[in-house]
């Protein structure tokens, strides 16, 4: 089972403005803090959907999310987004997934760390 996925992402101004509008924030060159968590969740969904994981990405319930940001994401930032599956457990006929995410600049500067718990219908 692939336990990690890494993707490059460039935060463009239109994307940052659209995300800000969606969460009720003012548009501008600086993304809301939850933008980083949304990037990690997208990579996590693609990791879960990879047939090699045997997990699937349908029937997902977002149980818990923690994130700590080192600095804001700005439009134009080139980012590296990584997700690692920490644990996959069967609990009451459901699959509980704990994943850790990291967003860094392409140069390796830390931007945000996340811990995500999902429950998958099986």
Rosetta blueprint (number, residue, H / E / L):
1 X L
2 X L
3 X L
4 X E
5 X E
6 X E
7 X E
8 X E
9 X E
10 X E
11 X L
12 X L
13 X H
14 X H
15 X H
16 X H
17 X H
18 X H
19 X H
20 X H
21 X H
22 X H
23 X L
24 X L
25 X L
26 X L
27 X L
28 X L
29 X L
30 X E
31 X L
32 X L
33 X L
34 X H
35 X H
36 X H
37 X H
38 X H
39 X H
40 X H
41 X H
42 X H
43 X H
44 X H
45 X H
46 X H
47 X H
48 X H
49 X H
50 X L
51 X H
52 X H
53 X H
54 X L
55 X L
56 X L
57 X L
58 X L
59 X L
60 X E
61 X E
62 X E
63 X E
64 X E
65 X E
66 X E
67 X E
68 X E
69 X E
70 X L
71 X L
72 X L
73 X L
74 X E
75 X L
76 X L
77 X L
78 X E
79 X E
80 X E
81 X E
82 X E
83 X E
84 X E
85 X E
86 X E
87 X E
88 X E
89 X E
90 X E
91 X E
92 X L
93 X L
94 X E
95 X E
96 X E
97 X E
98 X E
99 X E
100 X E
101 X E
102 X E
103 X E
104 X E
105 X E
106 X L
107 X L
108 X L
109 X L
110 X E
111 X E
112 X E
113 X E
114 X E
115 X E
116 X E
117 X E
118 X E
119 X E
120 X E
121 X E
122 X L
